């Protein structure tokens, strides 16, 4: 692939992840990450794919709406990173909406099948105190 194709494929991955997350399509999301993925979020130990799947399974019926804006994307051979700004509203069934926003720093790797997948993610989204 050439760099423009790689960048387009990565942007499509991010959009697919975002759309699948909003639709509760965990199988699609899991397919977008490597088996050795590591997620880092404030206040928790880093966790992998199994813990991500378990947490996601517990979010049935949760509604997510929001937007993302890739602020930086660099491709270096079979590796890439991106800096993404996300705004998200999460509403549990019958519950109060929680607004979060912030940045993620994501590392991606091209796998043997030629597809880009997320392999490391530092998620710095925080509750938005100014939201209603």
C-alpha positions in Angstrom: 0.0 0.0 0.0 1.1 3.6 -0.5 0.9 6.1 2.3 -2.4 7.6 1.1 -4.0 4.2 1.0 -2.7 3.4 4.5 -4.1 6.7 5.9 -7.4 6.1 4.2 -7.6 2.6 5.6 -6.8 3.8 9.1 -9.4 6.6 8.9 -11.9 4.0 7.8 -11.0 1.8 10.8 -11.6 4.6 13.2 -14.9 5.4 11.6 -15.9 1.7 11.6 -14.9 1.5 15.3 -16.9 4.6 16.2 -20.0 3.5 14.3 -19.9 -0.1 15.6 -19.5 1.1 19.1 -22.5 3.4 18.8 -24.5 0.4 17.4 -23.3 -2.0 20.2 -21.6 -4.2 17.6 -18.9 -5.6 19.8 -17.9 -8.3 17.3 -16.9 -5.7 14.7 -15.0 -3.7 17.3 -13.1 -6.8 18.6 -12.1 -7.6 15.0 -10.5 -4.1 14.7 -7.9 -4.9 17.4 -4.9 -7.2 17.7 -5.1 -10.2 20.0 -2.3 -8.5 22.1 -4.0 -5.1 22.4 -3.4 -3.0 25.5 -5.8 -0.3 26.7 -4.7 2.4 29.2 -7.3 4.5 30.9 -6.9 6.8 34.0 -7.3 5.1 37.3 -7.1 1.5 36.1 -4.5 -1.1 35.4 -3.9 -1.6 31.6 -6.1 -4.3 30.2 -6.4 -6.4 27.1 -8.9 -7.7 24.6 -10.7 -10.2 27.0 -11.4 -7.5 29.6 -12.5 -5.1 26.9 -15.0 -7.7 25.6 -16.2 -8.5 29.1 -16.8 -4.8 29.9 -18.5 -4.3 26.5 -20.8 -7.2 27.1 -22.0 -5.5 30.3 -23.0 -2.4 28.3 -26.0 -3.9 26.5 -28.7 -1.3 26.0 -26.3 1.6 26.6 -26.7 4.4 24.1 -23.6 6.2 22.8 -23.6 9.3 20.7 -20.7 11.5 19.8 -18.0 12.6 17.4 -14.3 12.1 16.7 -11.7 14.3 15.1 -8.3 12.8 14.1 -5.8 15.6 14.9 -2.7 13.7 13.8 -2.0 10.6 11.9 1.5 9.2 11.0 2.2 6.0 9.2 5.7 4.4 9.5 5.8 1.2 7.5 3.6 -1.4 9.3 3.1 0.8 12.3 1.1 4.0 12.7 -0.1 6.3 15.5 -2.9 8.7 15.7 -4.1 11.4 18.1 -7.8 11.7 18.2 -10.2 14.1 20.0 -13.5 12.4 21.0 -16.7 13.8 22.4 -19.1 11.2 23.7 -22.4 11.0 25.5 -23.2 7.7 27.2 -26.7 7.0 28.4 -27.4 3.8 30.3 -31.0 2.3 30.0 -33.2 4.5 32.2 -30.1 6.4 33.5 -28.6 9.8 33.3 -26.4 10.8 30.3 -22.7 11.2 31.0 -20.7 13.4 28.7 -17.0 12.7 28.2 -14.4 14.4 26.0 -10.7 14.2 25.5 -7.9 12.7 23.5 -6.7 9.3 22.7 -3.3 8.3 21.6 -3.5 5.1 19.5 -0.9 2.8 18.0 -1.9 0.6 15.1 -0.2 -2.3 13.4 -0.6 -3.8 9.9 -1.2 -7.5 10.5 -0.2 -10.4 8.3 -3.5 -10.2 6.4 -2.7 -6.6 5.4 -5.3 -5.1 7.6 -4.6 -2.3 10.1 -5.6 -3.1 13.7 -5.5 -1.2 16.9 -2.8 -2.6 19.2 -2.3 0.1 22.0 -4.6 2.8 23.1 -4.3 5.5 25.8 -7.7 6.9 26.4 -7.8 10.2 28.3 -11.5 11.0 28.0 -12.9 12.7 31.2 -16.3 13.6 32.4 -17.3 17.0 31.0 -18.2 19.1 34.1 -19.6 21.9 31.9 -22.2 19.6 30.2 -25.8 19.6 31.4 
